[in-house]
Amino acid sequence: MTEAAMTLGNVSMVFDADGGSVHALEGVSLDIRDGELLSLIGPSGCGKSTLLRLLGDLLVATSGSVTVRGKSAEQARLDRDYGMVFQAATLLEWRRVAANVELPLEIMGVEPAERKRRAAEMLDLVGLGQFAEHYPWQLSGGMQQRVSIARALVFHPSILLMDEPFGALDEMTRERMQMELLGIQEKTGTTIVFVTHSIPEAAFLSDRVAVMSRRPGRITEVIDIDLAQPRVFDTREDPDFFAAVTQVRESLRSIEEAT
Amino acid sequence: MTTNRLRRAFPAIVVFAGGILFWETIVRVFDIKGFLLPAPSAIISAFPAEWAELRPAAVGTFTSALAGLTLGTTLAIVAAVGAVRWPMAREGAMPLAITANSTPIIVLAPVANAWFGLLSPWSTIVVIAVLVFFPVMINLVRGLMSTDAAELELMASYAATRRTTLWKLQLPGALPYMFSALKVAAALSLIGAIVKEYFGGSQSRLGQYITLKAGNFQFEEVWTAIVLAALFGIGLYVLITLVEKKFMSWHVSVRAAQI
């Protein structure tokens, strides 16, 4: 748990916009540990999604460095180190559920029989084995997002980048998905960076929570969440959980007061 | 299933049959002159005597229409893919394409005779191809550009090549646009063929047949050609719809029609 899976070194990001430039991130430095779940939380527009995209090499930083176990983020992307999950499930609507999960394997040139086997395995892991031949539109929002997680993990990436993946789900589904995500992480040992704007979600899921300031985004505090592992349904009623929620909330509020 | 489909088609059948009956009735009741509007029964009885002349004319016209449609569509697909691949080409070509698409390209018909020779089949095929090219290209570019940004990021996270992204994501996603464009293009190809033939060329063509018979005040005969052209247009439309259903069973427009 101590080795750094990813390192952000003094990263800044400036976007060119109409009639000026937007300073999205300013001097962000952070080590993400191997196998941990780290949440990025902050006010909307603070650049947490931008930071996630810099980690995944979907954007390139204006200055500073992003390294993944000693290599560049670009090399890590080319090596297929990243699984991505977005707020929308982004399933391809012309492909059945199994074919959607197979998509990354197909692109990576895995044999059809092997693709099928691994997709079935992943669908079982997210509890959707019997929906393999359905089309995405036949599934609920929560089920679609589970397919999206299965697709992100099917090629065994070492890092999972999640951009508000449960933001569009109802509260009940959301809590169930959080449990499932932790279960999956326990089995796979994947390092997860999780963007959210929900304080309880960050507190429940994370080993650490990185709190970000308003634009230009900076990491103002990294909070260790000392909750017993594994997290279970009752964790949400644990006094330690309330303490963690309070700590994150206080940290966010101090940003509000500072600006 | 069959009874269900019949029930759904029933209103359309009633309106269609009623329309023919109404046509027949008003022609008889008001004693409308044949050169204004012949009765459906008169048109049908004109067919046997005309068939020997009509058949090769129709085959010639429909062959040109299909050849022009195929050529124009193929070129449009190549141009659209190129325009999406190279933004510079797109920015240069799209305003031109949109301008060309809003001009009545059919006015080129007499000019094409001068370019390719009065009797060359190319003079008709090229006019149709040009006519079809712009709507198909413009629609397909729109379809290819409408890919969801998150889906493109997903493909980037798999380190997918441009070609893979085109084949697995952008082209399937553009199919709905492609099919709407094809339906418009099919009708345009027939209009192009017949109007072009009004301006001369081979005698054995529907356009020439219509001009000739109209000049002789043989309006039942003119209408046989109109009916044939209409039937061919409908046939082409139905064919495209069937292919669309086969390739786009996942799309909301096809799903809704099946309920």
Interface residues (C-beta under 8 A of the other chain):
Chain A: R53 G56 D57 L58 R77 L78 D79 R80 Y82 G83 M84 F86 A88 T90 L92 E93 W94 R95 L103 P104 E106 I107 M108 Y135 W137 L161
Chain B: D148 A150 E151 E153 L154 M155 A156 S157 Y158 A159 A160 T164 K168 L169 P172 G173 L175 M248 W250 H251 V252 R255
